[in-house]
Structure formats: C-alpha cells, structure tokens
Amino acid sequence: MSKTRKHRRKAASARARTAGRRASRIRLWGAAGAALSGGLLLARIAFPPTLDLAEVPGYSDSERDERVRAKVEDARQAVAADPRSGSAWGRLGSVLHAHEREAAAAAAYQRAVELDPDEPRWPYLLALAAKTPDPVVALDASARAVALLPGYAPGQLLRAELLEQDGEAGTARDHYRRAAALDSRCAPCELGLGRLALAAGDLEVSRRHLERVATLQPGARAPHVLLVQVYRSLGNMDAARRAAQRVGRLDGEVIHNDPFMNEVVEEGVSVIGYHRRAAVADSLGNQTKAELVYRTLLEAHPEDANGHYNLGNLLARLGRTDEAILRYRRVLEIAPENAEARFNLGNMLLNQGRLEEAEREYRTALETWPDHAGTLTNLANVLARRNRISDAVPIYRRAVAADHENPIAHHQLGQILARQGSVAAAIEHFRASLATRPGSGPVHLDLAMALAGVSDYAGAWRHLVAARETGTNPPGEFVEFLRERVPGAVPASDSEGPR
C-alpha cells in the first residue's frame, strides 16, 4: 500500500475565537472565485434552472493531468446543466475531494446539503472536506450527519475527532464509545479513547485502549507513540523501550472502513487517486480490482515507481513471485536507491532458492539501509544456508542490535551458538525470541534442548510441554530423557507427547 500520511492543522479551541468564526464565515469556491456566505446548512438559496459554468467551482489552473481536468469538467457540466440537483453538486464535491481540492469540495457539498437535506452523506463528506480548512464548518456538518444517520460508525468517529479537536473531551468520549459499539474493530475509536484517557491521567485505561489498537492493526505507528509515554508514566521502562523501537520501524496509519469516503476515492484519476483506489480495494479484500487499478495507473504513468512497487507487493502476497520480481526490477530501473524494493526483490529470490542473487540484492540494499533489521536477518539467513556460518554470525548480531525484539535473528543466532557449544548465550537468545513470539513451538523446543544441556531439566520440561501444546512434536528419545530426570513428570506414550 502506498504510504501517505494525513496532515492535520490544529483547530483553535478558545471559545471567543470559535464564536467569532461562527458569526461571520466566507466560503471560497476555488478557481471561479465566487463566494457563498451566511449560515451553514440552514440558509435558503434560490437556485436558477441553469447556471453559468464560470460560477461552478473546479480545478486549479495549475492542474496538468488531463484525466483529472476531464473528470472535473464532466462533473461541472452536470451541475451547470442542473444546478437544482443535490446529487450533481454532491458528485462534483466528491470529484474535487478525490483530487485534494478540499475547499472547493466543501463549497459543492454545502450546496448538496441545501438541495438534498435528508441525505446524510453530504453533511458527512462536507465535515471531512472542511476538517482542515474550516473546523467550525466541519463541526456543524458532523452534527447534522450524526443526527441523520446515527448508526453510521464513521460518522460517530468523525464527530468524536472534531469534538476532541475543539476541546470537548467528555462529549468526544461519548461519540468514540458509540462508534466503537457500532464497530467492535474500530481501531481509530480505541485510539481516540486511549488518547483522551492519557490526557485525563487514566494511565491503565489508556494502556488498554492503545494496546487494543496495536492488536487490531499491528502495522500502525500511532498507538506505540502514545504507549511510550504511558509505559514511562507507569514505570515500565522495558515496555517503553520496546514501544519506542516499534515507533522507529512502523509507519502504517490507523485506518477504518468508510463506505461513504470509499465512494469518493473511486472518483480519483490522478496518480494519488489511483493509489488510494487500489489501497481501498486491497483493504476490502478485492485484490483483483486492486491489481486492475494499479495496471491502469501504470498504463497512464509507466514511470511511477510507487505504482510498480505496490503492484509488486500485491503480486508477492498473491504468490505470483516471478511477476513480482519483474515489478521490483522495474522499480530499481526507475529508482535504484529504493532499498525497500531491493529488500523485497531479495526476499523473492531467497524464496526461489536463488541465494547468490539474493545475497547481492541484500548487500546492495544495506548500502542505503545499513541498519535495517529485516535485510540484515535475511542476509544472515542466506549466508547460513550457504554454510558461511562465520560470516552469518556477525550479521545476525547486527540484526539483533538494530532490533532487540527481532525473533528470527535471536532464534537463528541461538541455534548457531548452541551448535558451537555456547549454550548459555544460546539460551539468552532463545528467551529473547520467545519474549516476542511466545507461541513459537520450534523456539520452545530449542530452548528445552539448550536447558537440558546445562542440566536445567525442570525448565527444559516446561518448554517441552509448551512446544507440544503449540503442535511441535519433540523427538521421543528426548521426551524419555527428560522424563527420567524430572520428578513428577507424568508418563505418556510417544504418540501423546509429554504431559
């Protein structure tokens, strides 16, 4: 998925300033330069049967993408032909919104609200479009959207975010809870509740909500940023350190499914618009559509490295390795310094057993990305598979230094050290691996064998049982070896495993 971040401008929360803005507002209509003033949503405006195209908001004169210009022009023509149609104004707002023309989109949505007052999507989309340029308008519109459609979780969520931004913490909390009740997997709802609890000093409540976000969306960065502060305030410095490490390696957004906004995204025909359309399709499980959108994008923009990269990632997840390799190679033709594409290319080659080629790609990626734990780990894996153990060990150590929670590097390094007779050091690495992946049967089994090697038979038995519970079957002779040495171990047949 293309990684784009939402940039938010903090709204003024002082009541005097807010009241002043409510008293007098002017809405710009984009390129046409016309203005609409007066009370939002409630004013009654007489709409003529036809409208001069010059009075309809549209694209910026700087817009060079012909597809975008044609899309906007089509929507403007529809409005000019039928200016009394709320749906025509709403679609124009959606087209402008999809191409990041928020101020002009808000003006079009406002007309749609006036003409089609019972349709909840128009005030909801108006609130989204006005969120940054005019938070007061957004707050008013969100109230109308929630009143019209109280069962729409994204509407409750948006209302909560705007209220929180306006300093209304108590009411915001209520709407976050309503959204969470409507959608039990609403990660942004949990994030908002965690943020409010932290601001109120309710550290345990905040921790629970933020950890829930991290569970729902493991790739999201935001919950870990706040968890660093929460853990430190609770005195759990180890957890704070681990959260800080995750902040450094994660860059995903906290997302949620928003059908109204998904329809807006479908109007996008710019490079960014195509990326968003593909990302939405992918997130909704429609990989066939996502692939088609990426290919359409690349037909129009064959030099878009991000398009090739994201399509490569999609193909890799679908198991179409050869096609993914071609896409990653195309990325590197366009942007040779793209270490992420080179890392992924190395992974595809490693999966195919092309170890020499994979090693070359990993080493080249490290020239740009010297501390990337994944690249270091996989390079060490390649070296180990090529029986270059003395070369692999220092690379594994670099991987662990770059990411102390790296379960694979800890496990692999522990296996090598155990074979080399450094059992105590191996045990430490196995324990570190289990700290991140407590359900890994193979690591439990390796740790059991290492503990048996230092005569900690009771500890070995516990990890032997844990390995068996995860579905990893230990060797029968090792089971019998431990059973003879652990008082109270319950005899069992080899087929049943340890008990």
C-alpha positions in Angstrom: 0.0 0.0 0.0 1.2 3.4 -0.8 2.1 5.2 2.4 0.6 8.6 2.6 0.1 10.5 5.9 -2.8 12.7 6.8 -1.6 16.2 7.8 -3.9 17.9 10.3 -3.9 21.6 11.2 -4.9 22.0 14.8 -8.1 24.0 15.3 -8.4 27.0 17.6 -10.2 25.8 20.7 -10.8 29.1 22.5 -14.5 29.8 22.8 -14.2 33.5 21.9 -12.4 32.7 18.7 -14.8 30.0 17.8 -17.8 32.2 18.4 -16.3 34.9 16.2 -15.8 32.4 13.4 -19.4 31.2 13.7 -20.6 34.8 13.4 -19.0 35.5 10.1 -17.9 33.0 7.5 -16.9 33.1 3.9 -16.5 30.1 1.7 -14.3 30.3 -1.4 -15.4 28.4 -4.5 -12.0 27.6 -5.9 -10.9 28.6 -9.4 -14.1 30.5 -10.1 -13.5 32.8 -7.2 -17.2 33.1 -6.3 -18.2 33.2 -2.7 -21.0 31.8 -0.5 -21.6 33.4 2.9 -24.1 33.1 5.7 -25.3 30.4 8.0 -24.1 26.9 7.1 -26.8 24.4 6.2 -29.8 26.5 7.2 -29.7 29.3 4.7 -32.3 29.0 1.9 -30.9 29.9 -1.5 -32.8 30.2 -4.7 -31.2 28.1 -7.4 -31.8 29.0 -11.0 -32.7 26.4 -13.5 -29.4 26.7 -15.3 -26.0 28.1 -14.1 -23.1 29.7 -15.9 -20.2 27.3 -15.9 -17.9 30.1 -14.7 -19.9 30.1 -11.4 -19.2 26.4 -10.7 -16.1 25.5 -8.7 -13.5 23.4 -10.5 -9.8 22.5 -10.9 -6.9 24.8 -10.4 -5.3 26.4 -13.4 -2.1 24.6 -12.4 -3.7 21.2 -12.9 -1.8 19.4 -15.8 -3.3 16.0 -15.6 -5.7 15.7 -18.5 -7.6 12.9 -16.8 -8.3 15.0 -13.8 -9.3 18.0 -15.8 -11.7 15.9 -17.9 -13.2 14.3 -14.8 -13.8 17.6 -13.0 -15.1 19.2 -16.2 -17.7 16.5 -16.6 -18.9 17.0 -13.1 -19.0 20.8 -13.5 -21.0 20.5 -16.7 -23.6 18.3 -14.9 -24.0 21.0 -12.2 -24.3 23.8 -14.7 -27.0 21.9 -16.6 -29.0 21.1 -13.4 -28.0 23.4 -10.6 -31.0 22.3 -8.5 -29.7 18.7 -8.3 -28.2 17.8 -4.9 -26.7 14.7 -6.3 -25.0 16.7 -9.1 -23.5 19.1 -6.6 -22.5 16.1 -4.3 -20.8 14.3 -7.1 -18.9 17.5 -8.0 -17.8 17.7 -4.4 -16.7 14.1 -4.5 -14.6 14.6 -7.6 -13.0 17.6 -6.2 -12.5 15.9 -2.9 -10.9 12.9 -4.5 -8.3 15.2 -6.1 -7.4 17.1 -2.9 -9.4 20.2 -3.7 -11.0 20.3 -0.2 -12.1 23.9 -0.1 -13.9 23.7 -3.4 -15.3 20.3 -2.5 -16.7 21.8 0.7 -18.5 24.5 -1.2 -20.0 21.9 -3.5 -21.0 19.7 -0.6 -22.6 22.6 1.1 -24.9 23.2 -2.0 -25.7 19.5 -2.0 -26.7 19.7 1.7 -29.1 22.6 1.0 -30.7 20.9 -2.0 -30.9 17.4 -0.6 -31.3 17.9 3.2 -32.3 14.4 4.0 -29.2 12.7 2.5 -26.6 12.1 5.3 -23.6 11.6 3.1 -23.4 15.2 2.1 -23.0 16.8 5.5 -20.7 13.9 6.5 -18.4 14.5 3.4 -18.7 18.3 4.0 -17.3 17.7 7.5 -14.5 15.6 6.1 -13.6 18.1 3.4 -13.8 21.1 5.8 -11.9 19.4 8.7 -8.7 21.2 8.0 -9.6 24.4 6.2 -12.6 25.2 8.4 -13.1 23.1 11.6 -16.1 25.1 12.6 -18.0 24.3 9.4 -16.8 20.6 9.9 -18.2 20.5 13.5 -21.6 21.9 12.4 -21.8 19.5 9.5 -20.8 16.5 11.5 -23.6 17.2 14.0 -26.1 17.1 11.1 -24.6 13.9 9.7 -24.9 12.1 13.0 -28.5 13.3 13.5 -29.5 12.0 10.1 -27.6 8.7 10.4 -26.7 7.8 14.0 -25.9 4.2 13.1 -23.0 5.1 10.8 -19.8 4.4 12.8 -17.5 6.6 10.7 -19.9 9.5 11.3 -19.8 9.0 15.1 -16.0 8.7 14.8 -15.6 11.9 12.8 -17.9 13.7 15.2 -15.7 12.5 18.1 -12.5 13.6 16.5 -13.8 17.1 15.7 -15.1 17.5 19.3 -11.8 16.3 20.7 -10.1 18.8 18.5 -12.4 21.5 19.8 -11.6 20.7 23.4 -14.9 18.9 24.2 -13.3 15.8 25.7 -16.4 14.5 27.5 -18.7 14.6 24.5 -16.0 13.4 22.3 -15.6 10.3 24.5 -19.3 9.6 24.2 -19.1 9.6 20.4 -16.0 7.4 20.4 -17.8 4.9 22.5 -20.9 5.0 20.2 -18.6 4.4 17.2 -16.9 1.5 19.0 -20.3 0.0 19.9 -21.3 0.1 16.3 -18.0 -1.3 15.0 -16.1 -3.6 17.5 -13.0 -3.5 15.4 -12.8 0.3 15.1 -9.1 1.0 15.8 -9.4 4.8 15.5 -12.1 4.7 18.1 -9.8 2.8 20.5 -7.0 5.3 19.7 -9.2 8.3 20.5 -10.3 6.7 23.8 -6.7 5.9 24.6 -5.6 9.5 23.8 -8.4 11.0 25.9 -7.7 8.7 28.9 -4.0 9.6 28.7 -4.8 13.3 28.7 -7.0 12.8 31.8 -4.3 10.8 33.6 -6.1 7.5 33.4 -3.0 5.5 32.5 -4.3 2.0 32.8 -7.4 2.8 30.8 -5.2 4.5 28.2 -2.9 1.5 28.1 -5.8 -0.9 27.5 -7.2 1.1 24.6 -3.8 1.7 23.0 -2.8 -2.0 23.2 -6.1 -2.8 21.6 -5.2 -0.6 18.7 -1.9 -2.3 18.3 -3.6 -5.7 18.3 -6.2 -4.7 15.7 -3.6 -3.0 13.4 -0.1 -4.3 14.1 1.5 -2.1 11.4 0.1 1.2 12.8 2.7 3.6 14.4 0.4 5.9 16.3 -0.5 3.7 19.3 3.1 3.0 20.0 4.0 6.7 20.1 1.5 7.1 22.9 2.3 3.8 24.6 5.9 5.1 25.1 4.5 7.9 27.2 2.0 5.6 29.0 4.6 2.9 29.9 7.1 5.5 31.1 4.4 7.1 33.3 3.5 3.7 34.7 7.2 3.0 35.4 7.5 0.1 32.9 10.7 1.2 31.2 11.3 -2.1 29.4 7.9 -1.8 27.8 8.5 1.8 27.0 11.8 0.9 25.3 10.1 -1.8 23.2 7.3 0.6 22.2 9.9 3.2 21.1 11.6 0.6 18.9 8.3 -0.2 17.3 7.8 3.5 16.6 11.1 3.5 14.7 10.2 0.6 12.5 6.5 1.1 11.9 4.9 3.7 9.6 1.4 2.5 9.0 -1.7 4.6 9.6 -4.6 3.7 11.9 -7.4 3.1 9.3 -11.0 2.1 9.2 -13.6 1.2 6.6 -15.6 4.2 5.5 -18.1 3.3 2.7 -19.0 7.0 2.0 -15.4 8.0 1.6 -14.6 4.9 -0.3 -17.1 6.1 -3.0 -15.3 9.4 -3.1 -11.9 7.6 -3.5 -13.4 5.8 -6.5 -13.6 9.2 -8.3 -9.9 9.6 -8.3 -8.0 9.5 -11.6 -4.8 11.3 -10.5 -1.7 9.3 -9.6 -2.5 9.6 -5.9 -6.2 8.9 -6.7 -5.3 5.6 -8.4 -3.1 4.6 -5.4 -5.9 5.3 -3.0 -8.4 3.4 -5.1 -6.1 0.3 -5.2 -5.3 0.6 -1.5 -9.0 0.7 -0.6 -9.8 -2.3 -2.9 -6.9 -4.2 -1.3 -8.0 -3.4 2.2 -11.5 -4.6 1.4 -10.2 -8.0 0.1 -10.7 -7.2 -3.6 -7.2 -8.0 -4.8 -8.4 -8.5 -8.4 -9.7 -4.9 -8.5 -6.6 -3.6 -6.8 -4.4 -5.2 -9.4 -6.5 -3.7 -12.3 -6.3 -0.2 -10.8 -2.5 -0.5 -10.5 -2.2 -1.6 -14.1 -4.5 1.2 -15.2 -2.3 3.6 -13.3 0.9 2.3 -14.9 -0.6 2.4 -18.4 -1.0 6.2 -17.9 2.1 6.7 -15.8 4.7 4.0 -16.7 7.5 5.7 -14.8 5.6 5.8 -11.5 8.0 3.8 -9.2 5.5 3.6 -6.4 2.9 2.0 -8.7 5.3 -0.7 -9.8 6.4 -1.2 -6.1 2.8 -1.5 -4.8 1.8 -3.8 -7.6 4.9 -5.9 -6.9 3.9 -6.2 -3.2 0.4 -7.2 -4.2 1.7 -9.9 -6.6 4.1 -11.2 -4.0 1.2 -11.6 -1.5 -0.7 -13.5 -4.1 2.2 -15.9 -4.6 3.0 -14.7 -8.1 6.7 -14.4 -7.4 8.0 -14.2 -11.0 5.7 -11.3 -11.8 6.6 -9.6 -8.5 10.3 -9.9 -9.3 9.8 -8.1 -12.7 8.0 -5.3 -10.9 10.7 -4.8 -8.3 13.3 -4.8 -11.0 11.3 -2.1 -12.8 11.2 0.0 -9.6 15.0 -0.3 -9.4 15.4 0.8 -13.0 13.5 4.0 -12.2 14.8 4.5 -8.6 18.0 2.4 -8.0 18.2 3.8 -4.4 14.9 2.3 -3.4 16.1 -0.1 -0.6 12.6 -1.4 0.2 12.2 -2.6 -3.4 15.6 -4.2 -3.3 14.9 -5.9 0.0 11.6 -7.3 -1.3 13.4 -8.4 -4.5 16.0 -10.2 -2.4 13.1 -11.9 -0.5 11.6 -13.2 -3.7 14.9 -14.5 -4.9 15.5 -16.2 -1.5 12.1 -17.9 -1.7 13.1 -19.3 -5.1 16.4 -20.6 -3.7 18.5 -18.1 -5.8 20.9 -17.5 -2.9 23.7 -15.8 -4.7 21.4 -13.3 -6.4 19.5 -12.7 -3.1 22.8 -12.0 -1.2 23.8 -9.5 -3.9 20.5 -7.6 -3.5 20.6 -7.6 0.3 24.2 -6.2 0.3 23.2 -3.5 -2.1 20.2 -2.6 0.0 22.4 -2.3 3.1 24.5 0.4 1.3 21.4 2.6 1.6 19.7 1.0 4.6 22.7 -0.2 6.8 20.6 -0.8 10.0 17.5 -2.4 8.5 17.0 -5.5 10.7 15.0 -7.4 8.1 17.7 -7.0 5.5 20.4 -8.0 8.0 18.4 -11.0 9.2 17.7 -12.3 5.7 21.3 -11.7 4.5 22.5 -13.8 7.5 19.9 -16.5 6.6 21.4 -16.6 3.1 24.9 -16.9 4.4 23.9 -19.6 6.9 22.2 -21.6 4.1 25.4 -21.3 2.1 27.3 -22.7 5.0 29.2 -19.5 5.6 28.5 -19.6 9.4 31.4 -17.4 10.4 30.1 -14.7 8.0 26.5 -15.1 9.2 27.1 -14.7 13.0 28.2 -11.1 12.9 25.3 -10.2 10.6 22.9 -11.8 13.0 24.4 -9.8 15.8 24.0 -6.6 13.8 20.3 -7.5 13.2 19.7 -8.0 16.9 21.5 -4.8 17.7 19.3 -3.0 15.2 16.1 -4.6 16.6 16.3 -6.1 20.1 12.9 -7.7 19.5 13.8 -9.5 16.3 12.6 -13.0 17.0 14.0 -14.7 13.9 17.5 -13.3 14.3 17.5 -14.3 18.0 16.4 -17.8 17.2 18.8 -18.3 14.3 21.7 -16.9 16.3 20.8 -19.1 19.3 20.8 -22.2 17.1 24.3 -21.4 15.8 25.7 -20.6 19.2 24.2 -23.9 20.6 25.8 -25.9 17.9 29.1 -24.1 18.6 28.8 -25.0 22.3 27.9 -21.5 23.6 24.8 -22.9 25.3 24.4 -20.1 27.9 24.5 -17.4 25.2 22.1 -19.5 23.1 19.6 -19.7 25.9 19.5 -16.0 26.2 18.8 -15.6 22.5 16.0 -18.2 22.6 14.4 -16.5 25.6 14.6 -13.1 23.7 12.9 -14.7 20.7 10.1 -16.1 22.9 9.6 -12.7 24.5 8.3 -11.5 21.1 6.8 -14.8 19.9 5.7 -16.8 22.9 3.8 -19.2 20.8 6.7 -20.4 18.7 6.9 -24.2 19.2 10.3 -24.6 17.5 11.9 -22.0 19.7 10.4 -23.7 22.8 11.9 -27.0 21.7 15.3 -25.5 21.0 15.3 -23.8 24.4 14.3 -27.0 26.1 17.2 -28.8 24.5 19.6 -26.0 25.5 18.3 -26.0 29.1 18.8 -29.8 29.2 22.4 -29.2 28.1 23.0 -27.1 31.3 21.1 -29.7 33.4 18.1 -27.5 34.0 15.8 -30.4 33.4 12.7 -28.9 35.0 13.0 -25.8 32.8 13.5 -28.0 29.8 10.4 -30.0 30.6 8.3 -26.8 30.9 9.4 -25.7 27.4 9.0 -29.2 26.0 5.4 -29.1 27.1 4.9 -25.6 25.6 6.4 -26.9 22.3 4.0 -29.8 22.3 1.0 -27.5 23.1 1.8 -25.4 20.0 1.8 -28.5 17.8 5.6 -29.1 17.6 6.3 -32.7 18.3 9.6 -33.3 20.2 11.8 -36.4 19.5 10.6 -39.3 21.5 14.0 -40.1 22.9 14.4 -36.5 24.2 11.0 -36.8 25.9 12.1 -40.0 27.6 15.5 -38.5 28.5 13.7 -35.6 30.4 11.0 -37.8 31.9 13.6 -39.9 33.7 15.2 -36.7 35.2 12.1 -34.6 36.1 10.4 -35.7 39.3 6.6 -35.9 38.9 6.7 -35.9 35.1 3.6 -37.9 34.0 4.4 -40.9 31.8 2.8 -40.8 28.4 3.0 -42.7 25.1 5.3 -41.3 22.4 2.3 -40.6 20.3 0.7 -38.4 23.0 3.8 -36.5 23.8 4.8 -35.0 27.2 2.2 -34.2 29.9 
